[in-house]
Amino acid sequence: MLDDHARRNRLLSDLQAYLDEALGIDLRPTPCQHRPLPTYLAHAFDLKCGTILNRDCVFALDRGHEKLTPSAIDKRFQRLRAALAGQQPIFVAPAMTSRERKRLVERRIPFVAPFAQLYLPPLGIDFHDRLRPREVWREPRKGHEPFTPATQVVLLWLLQERRSAKMHITQLAMTLRYSQMSISRALRDLEAADLVERPAKGQKRPAKLVHGRLETWRQAQPLLQSPVRTRYATSQRNLPGALLAGIPALAAMSNIAAPRQPTVALSSKIWKKFKADAPVEPLAPGGIVEPDQMIVETWTYAPDKLSPGPTVDVLSLYLSLRDDQDERVEVALEEAMGTLKW
């Protein structure tokens, strides 16, 4: 497995080779001269300066410490432009899903995904790969559907559990309260994504992660979904089994201020038992919550499968908030994720 320094060198080498093959450009990148960046920007990008078609460019190489959404990239680039005296940064990442590339194009964010796409609107360039196949970092299970809730739970549990490096179907079924058949299907999905491996033969066939935890988390991003199915506004009350979620849970893990209204998470099945006990209103994104109300998130899986409480687990919380466009939330998520010992 490549370390961070080797990854950046590999990405820079792929960038140079791709520009040479696609545009005949001999890129000779150098470290950029700029004033010190805020910590969260320096943590996200390794900056290199170079020239394309007689235009000075700043390449922001993804350091890979976190999964950046197009929205997060857009906001960070606004800060980068200020730090770089107005120069336009170009995002460079080893692998992106087609959906991610599409969203970057919609936001007109210049980017290079080596041997996949070169999108530089200031230079009038939108080049899709028509070159020969090449060994590059590929997104897992390209073209497949996102993981099922059960598969996602198994992976998140393996990423956060440290009692055992290897787990059997029976142990996982008992711990996560799924049938052995559901666990077996989940492990097959994870094997197909090259995230988990098991011996080819044997009665028990224990499962273990193929890569380190952080690398597995990064590779799995395109296949993971927010666990939140629906949000409701309802009167504040005690809901047995509910775990603190949303911004209140994030406030418990970071320095972001907690809102007055609590947010809790329940499985959709459990929520049905309480739904009829008080007035309930579906809550649209950006909807207003009254001071005497609370937010209830119904999840595609029971949040207590991954956390005993009082908050939901940090990885599920990240997935539930990763598309939030509030910069304070993005910074707080980085802080919360920093508590994990990968």
N, C-alpha and C positions, 0 to 999 in steps of 0.2 A: 504494500500500500504506500502511495507517495505521501511524503510529508508536505507541509504547507509551502516551503521554499521550492521543492521539486515541482509541485503543482503549478505555482506561478511561472516557473521557468518553462514548463510544458505548455502552458496556455500561451505565453508570449511567443514561443517557437511556433505553435500552431497558427497564431495570428500572422506572423511573418510569412509562413509558407502559404497561407490562404491568400493573402494580399498579393503575393508574387504570382500565384497561379491564376487568380481571378482577374487582376488588373495589371500584372507585370510590374508591380511596385516593389522596390527593394527597401523595405522599411528598416530604418536603423534607430530604434527607440532609445531614448535617454531618460534618466530621472528628471522629473519636472521641478522647476524652481518656483516655489510658491510659499506663501506664508503658512505657518502651521495650521493643519486642519483640525476641526473638532474631533474628539476621540471617536465618536460613532462613525464619522466619515473615514477616518484613517483605518478603522477596524473593518470597514466594508470594502475599500478599494485600494489597489496598488496602482499609483498613477505613473504613466510613461508618456513622454512627449515624442512626436514624430511628425513627418510631413507626408500628406497624400495629395497628389496633383497640385503641388506648390501651395497647399494650404496647411498651416500649422494645426495639429490636432493633439488632443489630450485623451489618451486611452485609459479608461478606468477599468482595470482588470478586477474581476470579481475574486475577492480573497477566499470565498467559500465558507466563511465562518457562520453564515446564516443564509436562509433562503429569502431573497429579496423579491417581492412582488413588483410588477410594473409600477404600481402606485407608489411603493416605497422608493423605487429607483428615481421616479420623477421628482419626488420631494427632495431626495438627497442631491440630485443634479442641480436643483435650484440653488442649494447651498454651495455646491461645488463651483458653479459659475461665478458666484460672488467671491469665493476664495481664489479663483483663477483669473480674476480681473476680466470677467465676461467671456472667457474662452469656452467653447462648447465641448463638454466631455463626451466621449463615445464609450458606451458600456460594452465590455467584452466578457463573455462567459463561455465555458467549455460546452455547455449543453443547455438547451431551452426547449420547452415543448412548443408545438406549432401555435397553441393558444397564447402562450406567453409572448412569442414573437409578434403575433397579430395585435396583441394589446399594446406592445411597445410601438408598433407602427401607428396604431390609432392615436397614440399620444405624441407621435413624431419625435420619439426618443432615438437618437442615433445608436446603433448597436452593431456588433459583429459577433456572430456565432460561427466560429471557424468551420468551414466545409458544410455549412448549412445555409446561412444568409448573411448578406452584407447590406445594411440599410443606413445610408448617410444622406438624409434629405438636404443638408446644406450644400452637398456636392452633386445633388441630382442622381444619386446611386441607389438602386434597389436591386441587388444581385442575388438570385436564388441559386443554390448549388446545382451545377450541371457537370461537375467534375467527376473524375474517377473515384470510386469508393476509397476510403482511407480509415485507418484505425484511429478513431477519436473517442472521447468519452461520450457514451450514448446514454440517453435517458432510459430508465428501465421500462420494460414492457411497452415499447413504443407502439401506439395505436390501440392499446388495450384500455378497458374501462377502469375507472378508479376502484380502489379496494372496497370490498363490502365492509359494513360496520364490524362484523366479527373479525375479519382479517386485519382491519385497522387496529382493533383492540389488542389482538395478539401481538402485533408488531410494537405498538406503543408500550405494552407491558414488558416485552423483551428488552426494549431500549431503556426502561427505567428500573427494572428489577436487577438486583445485584446478588441475590442469595445463591444463584446457580448459573453457571455458564451454559449449561445444557438443560433442556426441558423435554419431557415426554408428553404425549397427547393426553394421557390420563391425568397428569399433574396440572396441565394447562386447563383441561376441562373442569376439574374440581376448583381451581383457583379463580377462573374467570366466569364460572357458572354458564358454560356453554356445553352442548352435547359433544361427545367425542367425534361425531360425524362433522359437526361444524368446525371443530378445531382441525380435523384432518384436511378439510377443504381449505381452511385458512393457510395451513402450512404449505399445501400444494401451490396456492397463489403466491406465497412468499418465496418458495423455491423457484417458481417460474420467473419471478422478478429478480432472481439472483441476490436475494437479501438474506435468505436462510438456507442452510444446507443440513441434510440428514444422511446417514449411511445408506447405501443402496440396498443393503440386506440387513436382516436382523429382526428380532421380534419387537424390540422397543423403539429403535430408530430415533434417538434423541435429537432434538433440533437445536441448532446454535446459529448465531449470526455469522454471515460470511465475512463481513467487514467490521471495523470498529464501530462503536455506537454513533459517533458524529458523522462518519462517512455514510452509514446506513440511513440516518435521518436525512441527509442531504439527497441521497439517491432516491429516497422514497417520496420526496415532496410532490412530484407531479401526480402521484397515485393516492395521496391523502386528501381528505375532504374535511370541511368544518363539520363537527358533530351536531351542530345546531340545526334542528329541523324547523321549528317555529318559535317565535317569541310572543309572549302574551303580557298584557298589563292587567293586574288584578289587585285587589285590596291586600294590604300587608297582613300576613298571618304566618303561623308556624306550619311548615309542610314537612312532616317526618320523612327523613331520608334524603332531603334536598341538600345539595352542596353549594357553597358560595361559588359564583361563576362571574363571567363578564368582567367589567371594569372593577367592581368591588373585589373580586378574587385577584385581579392584577395588582390592585392597591396593596393587598396583603403580601405580595411578592416583590414589590418595587416601591419607588418613591412617588408614584403618581397619586394624586389626591382621590380619595374615595367619594363617589356621589352619595347623595342623601338616600336615594332609593336603593334598596338591596336588589341584587340579581342572583337567582338560584337556578340550578340545573336539576332536571329529573328526566328519567326515561319517559318516552311517550306513554308507555303502558301504565306506569305509576301515576302520571299526571291525570289520566282519565278518572282515577278514583277521587281526585280533589276538584276537578274542573267544575262540577255542578254545585259546589258549596258556596260560591261567591261569584259576583259579576266578573266576566272575563272578556277582554277585548284583544283581538289579534293586533300585534304591534308591528307596524311597517318600519323599515329603516328610517331613522331620523324622527320617528314618532314621539309625541310628547307624553311623558309619564307624570301623573299628578303627584303632589307631595305625599299623599297618603297611600300611594300605590307601590307595588313592587313589580319587578320583571321576572317572569318565569320562562326559562328556556327549556323546551322539550328536545331531548337528544336522541340520536339514532341508536345510541347504546347507553346503558345505565352508567352514569359517571362514577358510581362507587365501585365499579369493576376495576378501576385504575387508581382510585384514591380512597383512603378510609375517611377523608375529611380533614378539616372543615371546608377546604377548598377543593375544586376539581384539580386534576393533575396538570402540571405545567405544559406538557406537550399538547394535550387536548385544548387547553386554554389558548395556546399560541394559534392552533388551527382555527379556533372559533373567532379570533380577532385579527388574523394576519392580513385581511383585506380592509381593515379599518384605515381610513385616510387621515386620521388625526395623528400628527407627528408626535405628540406626547405619548400616544398609545404605542407607536412604533418604538420609541426610545425605551418605554417601560417594558415592552416585550423583550427587547434586547437585554435589559437588566435582569428580567425574570429568567430568561434562558441561560444567562450567565451563572445562575446558581446550580445548574446541572454539572455533575462531574462525569463528563463523557469518558 
